[in-house]
Amino acid sequence: MSDKGGFGDAINESKGDFRVFIALNVLLSIMFGNTLVWGLDYVGFIEYSLLNVVTAAIVLFSIAYLMIQP
């Protein structure tokens, strides 16, 4: 199977929709932040609270956002 001018070129030239990145980043940051805070609460490191989940999600969102900047 040859890939001349096909899928590989489309991936390399695709800019993507920035709104999709933001939406997925928000969703995944909240989910991972929730899991992270729950795990840290389980081992007794921090208390599971909405403030801790939001803080973790904001930190994760910021890191992911900064990683894609040129």
C-alpha positions in Angstrom: 0.0 0.0 0.0 1.4 3.3 -1.1 0.9 6.5 0.9 1.7 9.0 -1.8 -0.2 12.2 -1.1 -2.5 10.4 1.2 -3.0 10.1 4.9 0.5 11.1 6.0 0.4 14.4 4.1 -3.0 15.2 5.4 -1.8 14.7 9.0 1.3 16.8 8.4 -0.7 19.7 6.8 -3.7 19.7 9.1 -4.0 22.7 11.3 -7.0 21.3 13.3 -9.7 23.2 15.0 -8.4 25.0 18.1 -11.8 24.8 19.8 -11.7 21.0 19.7 -8.3 21.1 21.4 -9.6 23.4 24.1 -12.8 21.4 24.7 -10.9 18.1 24.9 -8.3 19.6 27.1 -10.9 20.9 29.5 -12.7 17.6 29.7 -9.6 15.5 30.1 -8.0 17.8 32.6 -11.1 17.7 34.8 -11.3 13.9 34.5 -7.6 13.4 35.2 -7.6 16.0 38.0 -10.5 14.3 39.6 -8.7 10.9 39.5 -5.5 12.4 40.7 -7.1 14.1 43.7 -9.1 11.0 44.5 -6.0 8.9 44.5 -4.1 11.4 46.7 -7.1 11.4 49.1 -7.1 7.6 49.1 -3.5 7.5 50.3 -4.2 10.3 52.8 -2.0 13.0 51.2 -4.7 15.6 50.5 -8.4 16.0 51.1 -10.9 15.3 48.3 -12.7 18.5 47.6 -14.0 20.5 44.7 -11.4 23.2 45.2 -8.6 20.6 45.0 -10.1 19.0 41.8 -10.5 22.4 40.1 -6.9 23.4 41.1 -5.5 20.2 39.7 -7.6 20.6 36.5 -6.4 24.2 36.0 -2.7 23.1 36.5 -3.1 20.2 34.0 -4.9 22.4 31.5 -2.2 25.0 31.7 0.6 22.5 31.2 -1.1 20.9 28.2 -1.9 24.4 26.7 1.7 25.5 27.1 3.1 22.4 25.5 1.4 23.0 22.2 2.5 26.6 21.8 5.1 27.1 19.0 
